[in-house]
Amino acid sequence: MNDATTTTQPRSAAALFILFTVLLDMLSFGIVIPVLPKLVEDFLSGDTARAAEIFGYMGTAWALMQFICSPIQGALSDRFGRRPVVLLSNIGLGLDYILMALAPNLTWLFAGRVIAGIASSSFSTAGAYIADVTPPEQRAAAFGKIGMVFGLGFILGPALGGWLGAIDPRLPFWGAAGLSLLNACYGYFVLPESLPREKRSAFAWKRANPVGSLALLRSHHELFGLATVAFLGYLAHAVLPSTAVLYMSYRYGWDTASVGFMLAGVGVAAMIVQGVLIRPLTARFGERTTLLAGLLCGAAGFAIYGVAPQGWIFCLGIPIMAFWGLAGPATQALMSRRVSGSEQGQLQGATASINGVTGLIGPTLFTQIFSHFIGAPAGWQVPGAPFLLASTVLLLAATISWHTTRMHRAGNRR
């Protein structure tokens, strides 16, 4: 972890490792998605409404740790480099999944989610690594590759988790632990440092604390506007991990394996958009247009999810929803243009803190809405209400992004 491993232009294996580490992180995260809500439900003797509430609280606790720890990890990576932060995070996640695999009750499971929130904060560091090694004009495509491996993780992870969960609901946690620890071992031998010593900045608590790190986002009018768009996008996204599994099971009667394969289908569609289409679309139409188009497609997809009375209609929303994947990389690329190289870690940490803030709100908000509307009197039950709210949130984000970026069209079409 010393300067011997530091290179001005990290070898290609290192850049591939960052994508690979994100892939394995998403695999380990995706494996438990089909089983974690159902495990909570089993601990509560099958009470779906109560399970939705508890699972929402778990999501809030996870997000609180993200909110607190992401800027700290981002600032530490600006000071000590990206490599040690990424490796220690992988080790922490692996040990945490072992804890969750052995959890005898909800208290232990809840503690595991808290630790997972701390350890998984390294996503901000992975984003900073990509920014370190990628020219500004290529960052939208690079962040799109991160989105692609996110999608690939959601192809393999939920499908594998659904299959393993059908054998034993604890088995996916052991699989996730193995993947995270394997990733740490691989990275130890492959990953060089991307941030040379001369480009590092001193660690300061005023930048590392979650409130202080957000000050960077106020340094530029457009940066603040884009941060608001990111906030709304993260908030809308919270509906998927918090309610999708329980929603599919409740409304369509799908079992764990079916939910896993459905989430895998979502991942396939997202991977195609972010891995294949985002680069030519961004080059042709510019980051501003792809951002707006992505947000509008996300709003349309959520609306279909919310009103679909049958599972096959729900599936029609998947390819439309996939184009929401255009918005995230475009937003990240536009934001990264407006900070210096020594601030990329701080920016990624601040962005992750935004995600943490929405995580404090979103899981509880959406699960409480879901619980309320499935428990309402006959005639007032609207199980798709969380998705309809998410659709409205993305329409608001599209409006703000149009207003924020309209004065910078020429610059954004680079």
Secondary structure as UniProt FT lines:
FT   HELIX           3..5
FT   HELIX           12..32
FT   TURN            33..35
FT   HELIX           36..43
FT   TURN            44..46
FT   HELIX           48..80
FT   HELIX           82..101
FT   HELIX           106..119
FT   HELIX           120..122
FT   HELIX           123..133
FT   HELIX           136..138
FT   HELIX           139..167
FT   TURN            169..170
FT   HELIX           171..190
FT   HELIX           197..199
FT   HELIX           205..208
FT   HELIX           210..213
FT   HELIX           214..218
FT   HELIX           221..237
FT   HELIX           239..252
FT   HELIX           256..272
FT   HELIX           273..277
FT   HELIX           278..307
FT   HELIX           311..322
FT   HELIX           323..326
FT   HELIX           327..336
FT   TURN            337..338
FT   HELIX           341..343
FT   HELIX           344..374
FT   TURN            378..379
FT   TURN            383..384
FT   HELIX           385..405
FT   HELIX           406..408
FT   HELIX           409..412
//
